[in-house]
Amino acid sequence: MFYLLGKWLRRLFYGIDFTLYTALVYLLSFLPRRLVRPVYSRLFFGWCRSFVRALGVELRLHQHNTRPLPRQYLLIANHPSAFEDIGIPALFPVHSLAKAEVRDWWIVGRISVAADTLFVQREERESRRAAFDAIVEALELGRNVAVYPEGGCKGRRIFETFRYGVFEISLKTGTPIVPVFLHYESQDDFEWKPGETLLHKLMHFFTTQNPRANYHVYDALDPAAFADRESYMRHAHGLYLQWQARYLD
């Protein structure tokens, strides 16, 4: 009984913390960008951590990398769930590339825009080209950027191929790629399924019987080791297939 009481008191505290944090970052998003930009990204990363705690998810970072992460990098990850939209920036100081629809989400969309999230309309060539240029610009400004090379939420299994964009950017800018493999132990609760809404998924996260999310980070990939974007992509895709066999099969 005392365990359950402590659990729900902890959830109540985290819920209040998240509500107050959300109110702060939401109100700050209405201020001129030039005033809040120097601190807003750090506040956004903290807001993501608060969101994770409020959902009751046990976010675990597994550091398989044998070398320190580079000072600046592109981060790639598989994309089985909506949770990584807050899980990745809760652990890594990155600006994410998100689908354009996120910009219109209630409260979250405005916060994401203020945090300099990058957006793309995945099925439109011009939008993908604009996102490519925006990522290059963000790297030139010294930021780290997170990209999901499957091109969207494709389910728990690795999609049959990756898109070339992030590998082309890595080659063009000389920026290394840090690969992260995501594994949710309660896959049915975390996996984004057709027809589900964001509210459905948030409720699944909150009520799951196994809330552990494992984020496995590996050594950065050096673009100098690859001759072209195709060989680069195929190498990275092969690594993800190996990790899938290790953690999911």
Secondary structure, DSSP 4 states (H G I P E B T S, - for coil): -HHHHHHHHHHHHHHHHHHHHHHHHHHHTTS-HHHHHHHHHHHHHHHHHHHHHHHT-EEEEEE--SSPPPSS-EEEE--SSSTHHHHHHHHS--EEEEEGGGGGSTTHHHHHHHTT-EEE-TT-HHHHHHHHHHHHHHHHTT--EEE-TTSS---SSPPS---SHHHHHHHHHT--EEEEEEEESSHHHHS--TT--HHHHHHHHHH-S--EEEEEE-PPBPGGG-SSHHHHHHHHHHHHHHHHHHHT-
